[in-house]
Amino acid sequence: MYTEYTPDLPRCPAAMVLQSSVREHLSRLGHQLRQRLTTAQHLGRQWLADKTRDSSAPSVVIEYIVPKGKSWAFRGWHWRMVGSARRFDGFVRADRHRPLALPDDCLKWYTVLHFEQPNQLKQWLQSSDRDRLLETGRDIFKSYKFKSFETGLEGWFSEQSGAELTGLGPPAWKEILAVVLGLYPIIMVQGFILERLEVFEDWDPASAMLANNLITTCIFTLIVMPRIVRWLNFWLRPAHRRTPGWVEVAGTIVTVLAMVAMVYVFSELA
């Protein structure tokens, strides 16, 4: 059998130094790459955590109508407003979006401020710092309005005054009581009528449930809820406005007594 013979050659010192240098360089590159991958993974987890926190954080959207000639003045004023919010506990971040041009030589600016908790957002909204800045800003912007998002139900409870949205929704517990107060009789009466008329007797359960929910939602949103808000307007005040104690007690008693009365009436009719 034939075997190839390779004689031992003396190693060149220069080649050995070059080989050692290459290995050392590759080792450093590998270490740097591992460090950068670790940093990227950490930043990615931190970014995901921040986005998750921001997505669930209570926020307020503020709209400003600013004459074009006062854009730079508004930017400076807005910087001071955000600085005021940063000094309060729970501040997460502020987003200022690019302005929209309006026909009357004005710009519409939008700002979204995020806080960790609804009560922390409320503290900033009713702070004297914010009130003082708003007074100085009235010489810059023509009008403003704001809307908060804390429970998802605020759309039923916002106060409208002309072109300006002047209030936020009431506290979450008031929203819940008001929704139940309006929804409970609709469900009971609707169920009673549809059962007597046998409207959905031939429908499959899924389709009947969908039709029922559509009817209930339309009646609740378009007819009942506006009246509930109007009747309980003295009690359903925005969360950032201080309400006298007797108003809180009176509104709560009226709402609870109305629920108890409806339970009694529907129990007698059943």
C-alpha positions as CSV (number, residue, x, y, z in Angstrom):
1,M,0.0,0.0,0.0
2,Y,1.2,3.5,-0.9
3,T,1.5,6.1,1.9
4,E,2.3,9.7,1.2
5,Y,5.2,10.9,3.2
6,T,5.3,14.5,4.3
7,P,8.6,15.6,5.8
8,D,8.6,17.8,8.9
9,L,9.5,21.3,7.9
10,P,10.9,23.8,10.3
11,R,8.4,26.4,11.3
12,C,9.1,30.0,10.4
13,P,9.0,32.3,13.4
14,A,7.3,35.0,11.4
15,A,4.5,32.6,10.4
16,M,4.1,31.5,14.0
17,V,3.8,35.2,15.2
18,L,1.3,35.9,12.4
19,Q,-0.8,32.8,13.3
20,S,-0.8,33.8,17.0
21,S,-1.8,37.4,16.0
22,V,-4.7,36.2,13.8
23,R,-6.0,33.9,16.5
24,E,-5.9,36.6,19.1
25,H,-7.7,39.0,16.8
26,L,-10.4,36.5,16.0
27,S,-10.8,35.8,19.7
28,R,-11.3,39.5,20.4
29,L,-13.8,39.8,17.6
30,G,-15.8,36.8,18.9
31,H,-15.8,38.3,22.4
32,Q,-17.0,41.7,21.1
33,L,-19.7,39.9,19.0
34,R,-21.0,38.0,22.0
35,Q,-21.1,41.2,24.1
36,R,-23.0,43.1,21.4
37,L,-25.5,40.2,21.1
38,T,-26.1,40.2,24.8
39,T,-26.6,43.9,24.8
40,A,-29.0,43.7,21.9
41,Q,-31.0,41.0,23.6
42,H,-31.2,43.1,26.8
43,L,-32.3,46.2,24.9
44,G,-34.9,44.1,23.0
45,R,-36.3,42.8,26.3
46,Q,-36.3,46.3,27.8
47,W,-38.0,47.7,24.7
48,L,-40.7,45.0,24.8
49,A,-41.3,45.7,28.5
50,D,-41.5,49.4,27.9
51,K,-44.0,48.9,25.0
52,T,-46.1,46.5,27.1
53,R,-46.1,49.0,30.0
54,D,-46.9,52.0,27.7
55,S,-49.8,50.1,25.9
56,S,-51.6,49.6,29.3
57,A,-50.7,52.9,30.8
58,P,-53.4,55.6,31.2
59,S,-52.9,58.3,28.7
60,V,-54.3,61.7,27.8
61,V,-54.5,63.0,24.2
62,I,-54.4,66.8,23.9
63,E,-55.2,68.8,20.7
64,Y,-54.0,72.3,20.2
65,I,-55.1,74.7,17.5
66,V,-52.1,77.1,16.9
67,P,-51.7,79.9,14.3
68,K,-48.8,79.2,12.0
69,G,-47.0,82.3,13.0
70,K,-46.8,81.1,16.6
71,S,-45.4,77.6,15.9
72,W,-42.0,78.2,17.5
73,A,-43.6,79.8,20.5
74,F,-45.8,76.8,20.9
75,R,-42.9,74.4,20.7
76,G,-41.2,76.3,23.5
77,W,-44.4,76.3,25.6
78,H,-45.0,72.6,24.9
79,W,-41.4,71.8,26.1
80,R,-42.2,73.5,29.4
81,M,-45.5,71.7,29.7
82,V,-43.8,68.3,29.2
83,G,-41.2,69.3,31.7
84,S,-43.9,70.0,34.2
85,A,-45.4,66.5,33.6
86,R,-42.0,64.9,34.0
87,R,-41.7,66.2,37.6
88,F,-44.8,64.2,38.6
89,D,-44.7,60.6,39.9
90,G,-45.6,58.0,37.3
91,F,-44.7,59.9,34.2
92,V,-43.8,57.5,31.4
93,R,-43.3,59.6,28.2
94,A,-44.8,62.3,26.0
95,D,-45.4,62.0,22.3
96,R,-45.8,65.1,20.1
97,H,-47.0,64.3,16.6
98,R,-46.5,66.3,13.4
99,P,-49.0,69.1,13.0
100,L,-51.9,69.0,10.6
101,A,-52.6,72.0,8.4
102,L,-56.0,73.7,8.7
103,P,-57.7,75.9,6.2
104,D,-57.7,79.1,8.3
105,D,-53.9,79.4,8.4
106,C,-53.6,77.3,11.6
107,L,-52.0,74.1,12.6
108,K,-53.5,71.3,14.7
109,W,-51.0,69.8,17.1
110,Y,-51.5,66.5,19.0
111,T,-49.7,65.5,22.2
112,V,-50.1,62.2,24.0
113,L,-48.9,61.9,27.6
114,H,-48.6,58.5,29.4
115,F,-48.6,57.9,33.1
116,E,-48.3,54.6,35.0
117,Q,-51.5,54.9,37.1
118,P,-54.8,56.8,36.6
119,N,-54.4,58.6,39.9
120,Q,-51.0,59.9,38.9
121,L,-52.4,61.2,35.6
122,K,-55.2,62.9,37.6
123,Q,-52.7,64.5,39.9
124,W,-50.9,66.2,37.0
125,L,-54.2,67.2,35.3
126,Q,-55.4,69.0,38.4
127,S,-52.1,70.4,39.4
128,S,-51.5,74.2,39.9
129,D,-48.4,73.9,37.6
130,R,-50.5,72.7,34.7
131,D,-53.1,75.4,35.3
132,R,-50.5,78.1,35.4
133,L,-48.9,76.9,32.1
134,L,-52.3,76.7,30.5
135,E,-52.9,80.4,31.4
136,T,-49.7,81.4,29.7
137,G,-50.4,79.2,26.7
138,R,-53.7,80.8,25.9
139,D,-51.9,83.7,24.2
140,I,-50.2,81.1,21.9
141,F,-52.9,78.6,20.9
142,K,-56.5,79.5,19.9
143,S,-58.1,76.5,21.5
144,Y,-57.4,73.1,23.0
145,K,-59.2,70.0,24.0
146,F,-58.1,66.8,25.7
147,K,-59.3,63.2,26.2
148,S,-58.1,60.6,28.6
149,F,-58.1,56.8,28.2
150,E,-58.2,54.9,31.5
151,T,-61.0,52.4,31.4
152,G,-62.2,52.4,27.8
153,L,-65.7,53.7,28.8
154,E,-64.9,57.4,28.7
155,G,-66.6,58.0,25.4
156,W,-70.0,57.7,27.0
157,F,-69.1,60.1,29.8
158,S,-67.1,62.9,28.1
159,E,-68.4,66.4,28.5
160,Q,-68.7,68.6,25.4
161,S,-68.9,72.4,25.5
162,G,-69.0,73.9,22.0
163,A,-66.0,72.8,20.1
164,E,-63.9,72.0,23.1
165,L,-63.9,68.8,25.0
166,T,-63.8,70.1,28.6
167,G,-63.7,67.0,30.7
168,L,-62.6,63.4,31.2
169,G,-64.7,60.5,32.2
170,P,-65.7,60.0,35.8
171,P,-64.0,57.6,38.1
172,A,-64.1,53.9,37.0
173,W,-66.5,52.8,39.8
174,K,-69.1,55.5,38.8
175,E,-68.8,54.4,35.1
176,I,-69.5,50.8,36.1
177,L,-72.5,51.7,38.2
178,A,-73.9,54.0,35.4
179,V,-73.4,51.3,32.7
180,V,-75.1,48.6,34.9
181,L,-77.9,51.0,35.6
182,G,-78.6,51.5,31.9
183,L,-77.8,48.0,30.7
184,Y,-79.7,45.9,33.2
185,P,-83.3,47.1,32.3
186,I,-82.5,46.8,28.6
187,I,-81.5,43.2,29.0
188,M,-84.5,42.3,31.2
189,V,-87.1,44.1,29.0
190,Q,-85.6,42.8,25.7
191,G,-85.4,39.3,27.0
192,F,-89.0,39.4,28.2
193,I,-90.3,40.8,24.8
194,L,-88.3,38.5,22.6
195,E,-89.3,35.5,24.6
196,R,-93.0,36.4,24.4
197,L,-92.8,37.1,20.6
198,E,-90.6,34.0,20.0
199,V,-88.6,36.1,17.5
200,F,-85.4,34.0,17.6
201,E,-86.9,30.6,18.3
202,D,-85.8,29.2,14.9
203,W,-82.3,30.7,15.0
204,D,-79.2,28.9,16.0
205,P,-77.8,30.1,19.4
206,A,-74.8,31.8,18.0
207,S,-76.8,33.9,15.5
208,A,-79.5,34.7,18.1
209,M,-76.9,35.9,20.6
210,L,-75.3,38.1,18.0
211,A,-78.6,39.7,17.0
212,N,-79.5,40.1,20.6
213,N,-76.2,41.9,21.4
214,L,-76.6,44.2,18.4
215,I,-80.1,45.2,19.5
216,T,-79.0,45.7,23.1
217,T,-75.9,47.8,22.1
218,C,-77.8,50.0,19.8
219,I,-80.5,50.8,22.3
220,F,-77.9,51.3,25.1
221,T,-75.5,53.5,23.2
222,L,-78.0,55.6,21.2
223,I,-81.0,55.9,23.5
224,V,-80.3,54.9,27.1
225,M,-76.8,56.0,27.9
226,P,-77.1,59.6,26.8
227,R,-80.1,59.9,29.1
228,I,-78.3,58.2,32.0
229,V,-75.4,60.7,31.7
230,R,-77.8,63.7,31.5
231,W,-79.9,62.6,34.5
232,L,-76.8,61.8,36.6
233,N,-74.7,64.7,35.3
234,F,-74.4,66.2,38.8
235,W,-72.7,63.0,40.0
236,L,-70.8,61.8,36.8
237,R,-68.2,64.6,37.0
238,P,-64.8,64.2,35.4
239,A,-62.3,62.3,37.6
240,H,-59.9,65.3,37.7
241,R,-62.6,67.6,39.2
242,R,-63.2,67.7,42.9
243,T,-66.7,66.7,43.8
244,P,-68.4,67.7,47.1
245,G,-68.9,64.8,49.5
246,W,-72.7,65.2,49.6
247,V,-72.9,64.9,45.9
248,E,-70.9,61.7,45.9
249,V,-73.2,60.2,48.6
250,A,-76.4,61.4,46.9
251,G,-75.5,60.2,43.5
252,T,-74.4,56.8,44.8
253,I,-77.6,56.4,46.8
254,V,-79.8,57.4,43.9
255,T,-78.0,54.9,41.6
256,V,-78.1,52.0,44.0
257,L,-81.8,52.6,45.0
258,A,-82.7,52.7,41.3
259,M,-81.0,49.3,40.8
260,V,-82.8,47.8,43.8
261,A,-86.2,49.2,42.6
262,M,-85.6,47.6,39.2
263,V,-84.7,44.2,40.7
264,Y,-87.9,44.3,42.8
265,V,-90.1,45.2,39.7
266,F,-88.6,42.6,37.5
267,S,-88.8,40.0,40.2
268,E,-92.5,40.7,40.6
269,L,-93.1,40.5,36.8
270,A,-91.2,37.2,36.4
